[in-house]
Amino acid sequence: MRNSRGRGTRPGRRVVAVVAPASSANLGPGFDVFAVALERPVDRLTLSAEKSSKTEALLTVRGDSDVSVSAEENAASYVALSIARDRGIHTILRIELKKGIPVGVGLGSSAASSVAAALAVDELFELGLSQTELLRFSALGERLSSGAAHYDNVAASLVGGFSVAINDGDRPRVISFSPPRALKLCLATPVVALPKRKTEFARSLLPSATKLSAAVHNLSMASAIVSGFARGDVELIGYGMRDEIIEPARAGMIPGFREVRKAAIQSGASGVCISGAGPTVLAVTDSRSTSPPSILKAMLHAFGDSGVKATGFITKVGRGARVVAS
Ligand code: HSE
């Protein structure tokens, strides 16, 4: 929930703190469109400002993370600076970013930092940015870190729930659905060596054209996922998590992926996919009829049997970014 506006901003006095959640994008067929916000982990960003004749950022990064600490190269400070420059705000932005979300594993880390920065600048300077503006500015952080301004992770991190990022290239907007109560998410992350700009690399693997039959299949599966969220039907959501276009091109990045999927399904999961650009694997399940810990255990064992170490956690679909102090 966004805080109310109306207080005068006094650079140097106010400190705004925002938390923004991790997210899992695509859900199989919803490439660059679908994502779910995760209840945990989250990034936390605090922002204050000092008067200056220039527009600059001083960035401190905390947490177990190797994100860039250069203000022009870090997604959060880059987004904050982009908004300030766009609005003609001359200031020194003091940003402290506490990374709770692991970087480069397909959990929307750069998107969460970008969203947190956009929301914090909006709050501190009382800009009243629209949802479309917040999405556009946040997507600049995605462009910086992956080379493409996609909206799926930023949409989920901003609004929470299951989000559908609608983007005709002009006015991106997002429609969000609340999750079924019984929906649990099992996430297993293998320890694999990937290029530093992993998402850019994972996007370079994708075909530039696709067969009509694969497009029809993905459209059909994507429709099952939206229908599943609209009806609160976990089984239908999981059924739809089958992708004939993106996943086949990326599965080779994740040793043991097919075995992990099989193990999760055999343990009762409703559906399995690569989380975002990977290498984390996401399984969705109905906690009324299955045991999420058993599913996660089976996924981790399957990675182990494939010779890959992996860690995992269970969470559920969570809220979007929010101002927690101002
Ligand atoms: N939709 C994006 C992708 C998510 O799969 O490349 C990762 O940022």
Residues whose N, C-alpha, C, O or C-beta is under 5 A from the ligand:
A	BS01	HSE	A25 F31 D32 D152 T199 R203 G276 A277
